[in-house]
Amino acid sequence: MSSSTVDDRWDDGLIARRAGAERAEDTPFPPQEHPEEEDGLPTLGGQYGGSLRIRLDALHELVGLSRTRLENDTLAEAGRVLDEAAARQRLSARHTVVAIAGSTGSGKSTLFNALAGVPVSETGLRRPTTAAPIALSWSEGSAGLLDRLAVPGRLRRRPLAGGAGDEELQGLVLIDLPDHDSAVTTHRDQVDRVLGLVDAVIWVVDPEKYADASLHERYLRPLAGHAEVTFVVLNQIDRLSTDAADLVLDDLRRLLDEDGVALGEHGEPGATVLALSALTGEGVGELRELLGRFVQDRTAPARRLAADIDAAAGRLRPVYVADGPTGLGERARDDFSARLAVAVGATAAGEAAERVWRRNAIRACGTPWLRLYRWYERIRDHGTTDPRLRLPAEDELTARQRVEQAVRIVAADASRGLPAPWGQAVREAAVRGAEGLPEALDELAAGVGDPAARPPRPAWWPAAVLAQVLMTFLQFAGALWLIGQIIGVVEPGLLPPVLIMIGGIVGGPLVEWACAAAVKGPARRYGQEAERTLREAAAACGRARVLDPISAELMRYREVREQYVTVSGTRSGARVSRLGGARWGGTRPGARVR
């Protein structure tokens, strides 16, 4: 079945939690109406209850959240599980579909007939004997299930002319499959297709081919997680002695254990392993009893679906489980802000602002002759400022390479340990956010950190200016006094005017020196404030353009990781024990059914 139907309903907006969703009772198939979504299709997991429905809902949201981050091929298996869950829930919950699979000559058709009580499936020496799946239903109402398996009407049978006497098998739908190792490709394709749809499977092996590599490598090993819906039957034990049959059965268990198939022994859930002879009927009654308990338990569809979810979660593990701690720590954020501050020249801008403040203070509080000299220099230099106070050319604009390096480093820190698709998404978010970041930082450097901006003046500046005016007045007064003495206007007396002039000449530089000493602290604070302002502006710009998109991607990853943890759940055995029903299957190690 294609996953396109479910793909159409997967919505990337599933990050919003569905508030008020009602949870079904803790039973695999509670009798309830089919809830429908806005598109008229039944809600996934609507018939399933307990942890199984929670896991289906989580898988549904997981796929929706991951569509824009993962390839469709990666999500294909999860989509197939959702499709099959939706398809199976619409069909009969009273029936359990069990397939009988085996290799050529294993006697599966003979076992099929023995369970039916009448010859239904053709047996013989010609290989392959079974060319298409044959269905055997012990009760009515299985037509939808057989339609799903594409079993034609001419191959649908009823045991013992209706089978009303087999009460313990009511609800069983038995499927005889073609040989899984058939030389005909279409036969093998049919086996693979049906095995993906049935609720359980009985693997029939014989003493000669029970260790066949194609069986173990192609089926038993990949389906090891489906042990609770798996029977492994050693057929044709009538050809062996009692000791030989026990040895073969023990070796079969060993191979299954190596395949990772849990065995239903010592009260543990797992695969049922037993020996029988379909030809003589030895052990068939035991198998019928186990099947009856299994069918009446009515948890096989839920068990199978739980195993499918486990398998899908296992395949998705590399793209959802990180190698270690993930996220962007405060240290990485601070380092990124520090690198942006270096790139924008925050330290140099603070130093320049401090120099500008000191220069303005000295200019305001200096002697008139020094101010006249500096005015002359500005005129000579066409209005430019002192070259010693200018920023180096490389610090006037943001260094693009430093910004790009800062983005690469923070993206690498944020994506470290993430699965490849999510790490790539984080790096792409950082690159997108970095577009235009150098230009934005340049604007900050030209505005917030402009060293030519007029700094505030302290309250004592007018007093210092007044003192300089007084010193200048003393110089002029002394000079006029001397001139008056020279031209005879004022009575001679050299000492007083000279002392007045010397006081003004010496007092002006002293006032300027005192002001220069007094402005060091305020100038330093002004420079530090300018540096802090530029650092904060650069950090805010980098946070809005780079860190916030990275944080959004990391939050999305945490969201899907939480959903993945819910999908993974616990082991299927613990789940099924909560779904109700007695444990079925299992034999003592080394036991042989007689």
C-alpha positions as CSV (number, residue, x, y, z in Angstrom):
1,M,0.0,0.0,0.0
2,S,1.3,3.4,-0.9
3,S,2.0,6.0,1.8
4,S,0.8,8.8,-0.4
5,T,-2.7,8.8,1.3
6,V,-1.2,9.4,4.7
7,D,1.4,11.8,3.3
8,D,-1.5,14.1,2.2
9,R,-2.6,14.4,5.8
10,W,0.8,14.7,7.4
11,D,0.9,18.3,8.5
12,D,4.0,20.2,9.4
13,G,2.0,22.2,11.9
14,L,1.6,19.2,14.2
15,I,4.0,20.9,16.6
16,A,0.9,22.4,18.2
17,R,-0.3,19.8,20.7
18,R,-3.8,18.5,20.3
19,A,-5.4,19.6,23.5
20,G,-8.2,17.7,25.0
21,A,-7.6,14.5,23.0
22,E,-9.6,11.7,24.6
23,R,-7.7,8.5,25.4
24,A,-9.3,5.1,24.8
25,E,-9.6,2.4,27.5
26,D,-6.6,0.2,27.9
27,T,-7.9,-2.5,25.5
28,P,-6.6,-3.3,22.0
29,F,-10.0,-2.9,20.3
30,P,-12.6,-1.1,22.4
31,P,-16.1,-1.0,20.8
32,Q,-16.4,2.6,19.7
33,E,-17.3,4.8,16.7
34,H,-14.7,5.7,14.2
35,P,-13.7,9.3,15.1
36,E,-13.0,11.3,12.0
37,E,-10.8,14.2,11.2
38,E,-11.8,17.2,9.1
39,D,-10.9,15.4,5.9
40,G,-13.4,12.6,6.7
41,L,-10.8,9.9,7.2
42,P,-10.7,8.0,10.5
43,T,-8.1,9.2,13.0
44,L,-5.0,7.0,13.1
45,G,-5.2,4.7,16.1
46,G,-8.8,5.5,16.7
47,Q,-9.7,1.9,17.5
48,Y,-6.6,1.2,19.4
49,G,-6.3,1.8,23.1
50,G,-3.8,2.4,25.8
51,S,-0.1,2.7,25.0
52,L,-0.6,1.5,21.5
53,R,-2.8,4.4,20.5
54,I,-0.4,6.9,22.3
55,R,2.5,5.5,20.2
56,L,0.5,5.7,17.0
57,D,-0.4,9.3,17.7
58,A,3.2,10.1,18.5
59,L,4.4,8.4,15.3
60,H,1.8,10.4,13.3
61,E,3.1,13.6,14.8
62,L,6.7,12.5,14.5
63,V,6.3,12.1,10.7
64,G,4.5,15.4,10.4
65,L,7.2,17.3,12.3
66,S,10.0,15.6,10.3
67,R,8.7,16.0,6.7
68,T,10.7,19.2,6.0
69,R,13.8,17.8,7.6
70,L,14.1,14.2,6.4
71,E,13.9,12.5,3.1
72,N,10.7,10.7,2.1
73,D,12.6,7.4,1.8
74,T,13.6,7.7,5.5
75,L,10.0,8.2,6.5
76,A,8.6,5.6,4.1
77,E,8.6,2.7,6.6
78,A,6.9,4.9,9.3
79,G,4.3,5.9,6.7
80,R,3.7,2.3,5.8
81,V,3.1,1.5,9.4
82,L,0.6,4.3,9.7
83,D,-1.2,3.2,6.6
84,E,-1.4,-0.4,7.7
85,A,-2.6,0.7,11.1
86,A,-5.4,2.8,9.6
87,A,-6.3,-0.1,7.2
88,R,-6.3,-2.8,9.8
89,Q,-8.4,-0.8,12.3
90,R,-11.3,-0.5,9.8
91,L,-11.5,-4.3,9.5
92,S,-12.8,-7.0,11.8
93,A,-11.3,-7.1,15.2
94,R,-12.9,-10.5,15.9
95,H,-10.6,-12.2,13.4
96,T,-7.0,-13.1,13.5
97,V,-5.1,-13.6,10.3
98,V,-2.3,-16.2,10.6
99,A,-0.1,-17.2,7.6
100,I,1.6,-20.5,7.2
101,A,5.0,-20.0,5.5
102,G,7.8,-22.4,4.7
103,S,10.3,-23.6,2.2
104,T,9.8,-26.0,-0.6
105,G,8.9,-29.5,0.7
106,S,8.6,-28.4,4.4
107,G,5.0,-29.8,4.6
108,K,3.3,-26.5,5.2
109,S,0.4,-27.4,2.9
110,T,0.1,-30.7,4.7
111,L,-0.1,-28.9,8.0
112,F,-2.6,-26.5,6.5
113,N,-4.9,-29.4,5.6
114,A,-4.3,-31.1,9.0
115,L,-5.5,-28.0,10.8
116,A,-8.5,-27.7,8.4
117,G,-9.5,-31.3,8.9
118,V,-10.1,-31.8,5.2
119,P,-7.8,-31.5,2.1
120,V,-7.9,-27.8,1.1
121,S,-4.4,-27.0,-0.2
122,E,-2.9,-29.2,-2.8
123,T,0.1,-31.3,-1.7
124,G,2.5,-33.5,-3.8
125,L,5.9,-34.0,-5.1
126,R,5.7,-31.4,-7.8
127,R,7.4,-28.2,-6.8
128,P,6.2,-25.6,-6.3
129,T,2.9,-27.0,-5.3
130,T,1.2,-23.8,-3.8
131,A,1.1,-21.1,-6.5
132,A,-1.1,-18.5,-4.7
133,P,-2.3,-17.8,-1.2
134,I,-5.2,-20.0,-0.1
135,A,-7.4,-18.7,2.8
136,L,-9.3,-20.8,5.3
137,S,-11.8,-19.0,7.5
138,W,-13.4,-20.5,10.6
139,S,-16.1,-17.8,10.9
140,E,-18.0,-15.2,8.8
141,G,-17.0,-11.6,8.5
142,S,-13.4,-12.0,7.1
143,A,-14.1,-10.8,3.6
144,G,-12.5,-7.4,4.2
145,L,-9.4,-8.9,5.6
146,L,-9.1,-11.3,2.6
147,D,-9.7,-8.4,0.2
148,R,-6.8,-6.6,1.8
149,L,-4.6,-9.6,1.3
150,A,-5.8,-9.9,-2.4
151,V,-6.9,-13.5,-2.0
152,P,-9.3,-14.2,-4.8
153,G,-12.8,-15.6,-4.0
154,R,-12.0,-19.0,-5.7
155,L,-9.2,-19.6,-3.1
156,R,-11.3,-18.8,0.0
157,R,-12.3,-22.0,1.9
158,R,-14.2,-23.0,5.0
159,P,-13.0,-26.0,7.1
160,L,-15.2,-29.1,7.7
161,A,-18.1,-27.7,5.6
162,G,-18.4,-24.7,7.9
163,G,-16.2,-25.5,10.8
164,A,-18.9,-24.7,13.5
165,G,-17.5,-27.5,15.7
166,D,-14.1,-25.7,16.2
167,E,-15.2,-23.2,18.8
168,E,-11.7,-22.5,19.9
169,L,-10.7,-21.5,16.4
170,Q,-13.6,-19.2,15.8
171,G,-12.2,-16.0,14.3
172,L,-9.1,-17.7,12.8
173,V,-8.2,-16.9,9.2
174,L,-5.5,-19.2,8.1
175,I,-3.4,-18.4,4.9
176,D,-1.3,-21.0,3.1
177,L,1.5,-19.1,1.3
178,P,3.6,-20.2,-1.6
179,D,7.2,-21.3,-0.9
180,H,9.4,-18.5,0.3
181,D,12.3,-20.1,-1.6
182,S,10.4,-20.8,-4.8
183,A,12.2,-20.6,-8.1
184,V,9.2,-18.4,-9.3
185,T,9.8,-14.8,-8.5
186,T,6.1,-13.9,-8.3
187,H,5.7,-16.6,-5.6
188,R,8.4,-15.0,-3.4
189,D,6.9,-11.5,-4.0
190,Q,3.5,-12.8,-2.8
191,V,5.1,-14.2,0.3
192,D,6.8,-10.9,1.1
193,R,3.6,-8.9,0.5
194,V,1.3,-11.1,2.6
195,L,3.8,-11.4,5.5
196,G,3.7,-7.6,5.8
197,L,-0.1,-7.7,6.3
198,V,-1.0,-10.7,8.4
199,D,-1.4,-10.6,12.2
200,A,0.9,-13.7,12.9
201,V,2.9,-16.3,11.0
202,I,3.6,-20.0,11.5
203,W,7.0,-20.9,10.0
204,V,7.2,-24.5,9.1
205,V,10.7,-26.0,8.8
206,D,11.8,-29.6,8.3
207,P,14.8,-31.5,9.7
208,E,16.8,-31.0,6.5
209,K,16.3,-27.2,5.8
210,Y,15.6,-25.8,9.3
211,A,19.0,-24.0,9.2
212,D,18.6,-22.7,5.7
213,A,20.4,-19.3,5.4
214,S,17.6,-17.8,3.2
215,L,15.1,-18.4,5.9
216,H,17.1,-17.0,8.7
217,E,18.8,-14.1,6.9
218,R,15.8,-13.0,4.9
219,Y,12.9,-13.5,7.3
220,L,13.6,-14.7,10.9
221,R,16.4,-12.3,11.6
222,P,14.8,-9.1,10.2
223,L,11.5,-10.1,11.9
224,A,13.0,-11.0,15.3
225,G,11.1,-8.2,16.9
226,H,7.8,-9.9,15.9
227,A,8.6,-12.9,18.1
228,E,5.3,-12.7,20.0
229,V,3.3,-13.2,16.8
230,T,5.6,-16.0,15.5
231,F,5.3,-19.8,15.6
232,V,8.2,-21.9,14.5
233,V,7.1,-25.5,13.9
234,L,9.6,-28.3,13.2
235,N,7.6,-30.6,10.9
236,Q,8.3,-34.2,9.8
237,I,9.5,-35.5,13.1
238,D,8.1,-38.8,12.2
239,R,11.3,-39.2,10.1
240,L,13.5,-38.9,13.2
241,S,14.0,-40.8,16.4
242,T,13.1,-39.3,19.7
243,D,16.7,-38.3,20.6
244,A,17.4,-37.0,17.1
245,A,14.2,-34.9,17.1
246,D,15.2,-33.4,20.5
247,L,18.6,-32.5,19.2
248,V,17.2,-30.9,16.1
249,L,14.7,-28.9,18.1
250,D,17.4,-27.7,20.5
251,D,19.6,-26.7,17.6
252,L,16.6,-24.8,16.0
253,R,16.2,-22.9,19.3
254,R,19.9,-22.1,19.3
255,L,19.7,-20.7,15.7
256,L,16.6,-18.6,16.7
257,D,18.4,-17.2,19.7
258,E,21.3,-16.2,17.4
259,D,18.8,-14.5,15.1
260,G,17.7,-12.4,18.1
261,V,14.2,-14.1,18.2
262,A,13.0,-14.2,21.8
263,L,11.6,-17.6,22.8
264,G,8.5,-18.1,24.8
265,E,10.0,-20.1,27.6
266,H,10.0,-19.9,31.4
267,G,7.0,-17.6,31.4
268,E,8.6,-15.0,29.1
269,P,6.8,-13.7,26.1
270,G,8.2,-14.7,22.7
271,A,8.0,-17.1,19.8
272,T,6.4,-20.5,20.2
273,V,8.7,-23.4,19.1
274,L,7.3,-26.9,18.9
275,A,7.8,-30.2,17.0
276,L,5.1,-32.1,15.2
277,S,4.3,-34.3,12.3
278,A,1.5,-33.0,10.0
279,L,1.4,-36.3,8.2
280,T,0.8,-38.5,11.2
281,G,-1.0,-35.8,13.3
282,E,1.5,-36.0,16.1
283,G,1.6,-32.6,17.8
284,V,-1.1,-31.1,15.6
285,G,-3.6,-31.1,18.5
286,E,-1.1,-29.1,20.6
287,L,-0.7,-26.6,17.8
288,R,-4.5,-26.3,17.4
289,E,-4.8,-25.6,21.2
290,L,-2.1,-23.0,21.1
291,L,-3.7,-21.3,18.1
292,G,-7.1,-21.4,19.8
293,R,-5.8,-19.6,22.8
294,F,-3.9,-17.2,20.6
295,V,-7.0,-16.4,18.5
296,Q,-9.4,-16.0,21.4
297,D,-7.0,-13.6,23.1
298,R,-7.7,-11.2,20.2
299,T,-4.5,-9.2,20.8
300,A,-2.6,-10.4,17.7
301,P,-3.3,-7.3,15.6
302,A,-2.2,-5.1,18.4
303,R,0.9,-7.2,19.0
304,R,1.8,-7.2,15.3
305,L,1.3,-3.4,15.1
306,A,3.4,-2.8,18.2
307,A,6.2,-4.9,16.7
308,D,5.9,-2.9,13.4
309,I,6.2,0.3,15.4
310,D,9.2,-1.1,17.2
311,A,10.8,-2.0,13.8
312,A,10.1,1.4,12.4
313,A,11.5,3.1,15.5
314,G,14.6,1.0,15.2
315,R,15.2,2.1,11.6
316,L,14.6,5.8,12.5
317,R,16.9,5.7,15.5
318,P,20.0,7.1,13.6
319,V,18.1,10.2,12.5
320,Y,16.5,11.0,15.9
321,V,18.9,9.8,18.6
322,A,21.9,12.1,19.3
323,D,25.4,10.9,20.1
324,G,25.6,12.9,23.3
325,P,24.4,16.0,25.0
326,T,23.0,18.5,22.5
327,G,22.0,22.2,22.6
328,L,23.7,25.6,22.7
329,G,25.1,26.4,26.1
330,E,25.5,29.8,27.7
331,R,29.3,29.6,27.1
332,A,28.8,29.1,23.3
333,R,26.3,32.0,23.2
334,D,28.7,34.3,25.1
335,D,31.6,33.3,22.8
336,F,29.5,34.1,19.8
337,S,28.6,37.5,21.2
338,A,32.3,38.1,22.0
339,R,33.3,37.3,18.5
340,L,30.7,39.6,17.1
341,A,32.0,42.4,19.4
342,V,35.5,41.9,18.1
343,A,34.2,41.9,14.5
344,V,32.3,45.1,15.1
345,G,35.2,46.7,16.8
346,A,33.5,47.4,20.2
347,T,36.8,47.7,22.1
348,A,38.4,50.1,19.5
349,A,35.1,52.1,19.5
350,G,35.2,52.4,23.3
351,E,38.8,53.5,23.2
352,A,38.0,56.0,20.5
353,A,35.1,57.4,22.4
354,E,37.3,57.8,25.5
355,R,39.9,59.8,23.4
356,V,37.1,61.9,21.9
357,W,35.8,62.8,25.4
358,R,39.3,63.7,26.6
359,R,40.0,65.7,23.5
360,N,36.7,67.7,23.8
361,A,37.5,68.3,27.5
362,I,41.0,69.6,26.7
363,R,39.7,71.7,23.9
364,A,37.0,73.3,26.1
365,C,39.3,73.9,29.1
366,G,42.6,74.7,27.2
367,T,44.2,78.1,26.8
368,P,43.0,80.3,24.0
369,W,46.4,80.1,22.3
370,L,46.4,76.3,22.2
371,R,42.8,76.3,20.9
372,L,43.8,78.8,18.2
373,Y,46.7,76.6,17.2
374,R,44.4,73.5,16.9
375,W,41.9,75.5,14.9
376,Y,44.7,76.4,12.5
377,E,45.6,72.7,12.2
378,R,42.0,71.8,11.4
379,I,41.9,74.5,8.7
380,R,45.1,73.3,7.3
381,D,43.9,69.6,7.2
382,H,40.7,70.6,5.5
383,G,38.5,70.1,8.5
384,T,39.7,66.6,9.5
385,T,40.3,65.6,13.0
386,D,43.6,64.7,14.6
387,P,44.9,61.6,12.7
388,R,46.0,60.1,16.1
389,L,42.3,60.1,17.2
390,R,41.0,58.3,14.1
391,L,40.2,54.6,14.1
392,P,42.4,52.4,11.8
393,A,40.7,51.7,8.5
394,E,40.3,48.0,9.2
395,D,38.3,48.8,12.4
396,E,36.0,51.3,10.9
397,L,33.8,48.6,9.3
398,T,32.9,45.1,10.4
399,A,35.3,42.4,9.3
400,R,33.1,40.1,7.2
401,Q,35.4,37.2,7.6
402,R,35.3,37.5,11.4
403,V,31.5,37.5,11.3
404,E,31.3,34.4,9.0
405,Q,33.8,32.6,11.2
406,A,31.8,33.4,14.3
407,V,28.6,32.0,12.6
408,R,30.4,28.8,11.5
409,I,31.7,28.2,15.0
410,V,28.4,28.7,16.8
411,A,26.7,26.6,14.1
412,A,29.2,23.8,14.7
413,D,28.7,24.0,18.5
414,A,25.0,23.9,18.1
415,S,25.0,20.9,15.7
416,R,27.6,18.9,17.6
417,G,26.2,15.5,18.5
418,L,22.9,15.9,16.5
419,P,21.8,13.3,14.0
420,A,23.0,14.3,10.5
421,P,19.6,15.7,9.2
422,W,19.0,17.9,12.2
423,G,22.6,19.0,12.4
424,Q,22.3,20.1,8.8
425,A,19.1,21.9,9.5
426,V,20.8,23.8,12.3
427,R,23.7,24.8,10.1
428,E,21.4,25.9,7.3
429,A,19.4,28.1,9.8
430,A,22.6,29.7,10.9
431,V,23.7,30.4,7.3
432,R,20.3,31.9,6.5
433,G,20.4,34.1,9.6
434,A,23.9,35.3,8.8
435,E,22.8,36.8,5.5
436,G,23.0,40.5,5.9
437,L,24.5,40.3,9.4
438,P,27.8,42.0,8.4
439,E,25.9,44.9,6.9
440,A,23.7,45.2,10.0
441,L,26.8,45.2,12.2
442,D,28.4,47.9,10.0
443,E,25.4,50.1,10.6
444,L,25.7,49.6,14.3
445,A,29.4,50.5,14.2
446,A,28.6,53.6,12.2
447,G,25.7,54.6,14.5
448,V,25.9,53.3,18.1
449,G,29.7,53.3,18.2
450,D,30.4,56.6,16.3
451,P,33.3,58.1,18.2
452,A,32.6,61.5,16.6
453,A,29.3,61.8,18.5
454,R,29.2,64.8,20.9
455,P,29.7,63.4,24.5
456,P,28.0,65.0,27.5
457,R,29.8,67.7,29.4
458,P,30.4,67.5,33.2
459,A,29.1,70.3,35.5
460,W,32.5,71.6,36.3
461,W,33.4,72.5,32.7
462,P,31.9,76.1,33.0
463,A,34.1,76.8,36.1
464,A,37.2,75.6,34.2
465,V,36.3,77.7,31.3
466,L,35.8,80.7,33.6
467,A,39.2,80.1,35.2
468,Q,40.8,80.1,31.7
469,V,39.0,83.3,30.9
470,L,40.3,84.8,34.1
471,M,43.9,83.7,33.3
472,T,43.6,85.2,29.8
473,F,42.3,88.4,31.3
474,L,45.3,88.6,33.6
475,Q,47.6,88.1,30.7
476,F,46.0,90.9,28.7
477,A,45.8,93.2,31.8
478,G,49.5,92.8,32.6
479,A,50.4,93.4,28.9
480,L,48.2,96.6,28.8
481,W,49.8,97.8,32.0
482,L,53.3,97.4,30.6
483,I,52.3,99.1,27.4
484,G,50.8,102.0,29.4
485,Q,54.1,102.4,31.3
486,I,56.0,102.4,28.0
487,I,54.0,105.1,26.4
488,G,53.9,107.1,29.7
489,V,50.2,106.7,30.4
490,V,50.7,104.7,33.6
491,E,53.2,105.4,36.3
492,P,56.4,103.3,36.0
493,G,56.5,100.1,38.0
494,L,57.7,96.9,36.3
495,L,57.1,94.3,39.0
496,P,53.3,94.4,39.4
497,P,52.3,94.0,35.7
498,V,55.0,91.3,35.1
499,L,53.7,89.3,38.1
500,I,50.1,89.6,36.8
501,M,51.2,88.5,33.3
502,I,53.3,85.6,34.7
503,G,50.3,84.5,36.8
504,G,48.0,84.5,33.8
505,I,50.6,82.7,31.6
506,V,51.4,80.1,34.2
507,G,47.8,79.7,35.5
508,G,46.3,78.9,32.0
509,P,48.4,75.7,31.5
510,L,47.9,74.8,35.1
511,V,44.1,74.9,34.7
512,E,44.4,72.9,31.5
513,W,46.6,70.3,33.2
514,A,44.2,70.0,36.1
515,C,41.3,69.6,33.7
516,A,43.3,66.9,31.8
517,A,43.8,65.0,35.0
518,A,40.2,65.4,36.1
519,V,38.7,64.1,32.8
520,K,40.6,60.7,32.9
521,G,37.9,59.0,35.1
522,P,34.8,60.3,33.3
523,A,36.5,59.7,29.9
524,R,37.2,56.1,30.8
525,R,33.7,55.5,32.0
526,Y,32.3,57.1,28.8
527,G,34.5,54.9,26.7
528,Q,33.4,51.8,28.6
529,E,29.7,52.7,28.3
530,A,30.2,53.2,24.5
531,E,31.9,49.8,24.3
532,R,29.1,48.1,26.3
533,T,26.4,49.7,24.2
534,L,28.0,48.5,21.0
535,R,28.6,45.0,22.4
536,E,25.0,44.7,23.5
537,A,23.7,46.0,20.2
538,A,25.9,43.5,18.3
539,A,24.8,40.7,20.6
540,A,21.2,41.6,20.1
541,C,21.6,41.6,16.4
542,G,23.4,38.3,16.3
543,R,20.8,36.8,18.7
544,A,17.9,37.9,16.5
545,R,19.5,36.8,13.2
546,V,21.4,33.7,14.2
547,L,20.9,32.4,17.7
548,D,17.1,32.5,17.7
549,P,16.8,30.5,14.4
550,I,19.3,28.0,15.8
551,S,17.3,27.7,19.0
552,A,14.1,27.2,17.0
553,E,15.7,24.3,15.2
554,L,17.0,22.8,18.5
555,M,13.6,23.1,20.0
556,R,12.1,21.4,17.0
557,Y,14.6,18.6,17.4
558,R,13.7,18.2,21.1
559,E,10.1,18.1,20.1
560,V,10.6,15.3,17.6
561,R,12.9,13.5,20.0
562,E,10.2,13.5,22.7
563,Q,7.8,12.1,20.1
564,Y,10.4,9.5,19.1
565,V,10.8,8.4,22.8
566,T,7.1,7.9,23.0
567,V,7.1,5.9,19.7
568,S,9.9,3.7,21.0
569,G,7.9,2.9,24.1
570,T,8.8,-0.3,26.1
571,R,9.5,-3.7,24.9
572,S,6.5,-5.4,23.2
573,G,6.2,-8.1,25.8
574,A,5.5,-5.6,28.6
575,R,3.0,-3.8,26.4
576,V,1.0,-6.9,25.5
577,S,0.8,-8.1,29.0
578,R,-1.0,-4.8,29.8
579,L,-3.3,-5.2,26.9
580,G,-4.8,-8.2,28.6
581,G,-5.0,-11.9,27.7
582,A,-3.1,-14.9,28.9
583,R,0.3,-15.6,27.5
584,W,0.2,-18.1,24.7
585,G,2.7,-20.5,23.3
586,G,6.0,-21.7,24.5
587,T,7.4,-25.1,25.4
588,R,10.0,-26.3,27.8
589,P,13.5,-26.4,26.4
590,G,14.2,-29.7,24.8
591,A,10.6,-30.8,25.1
592,R,9.0,-32.7,22.3
593,V,5.3,-33.0,21.7
594,R,4.2,-36.6,21.6
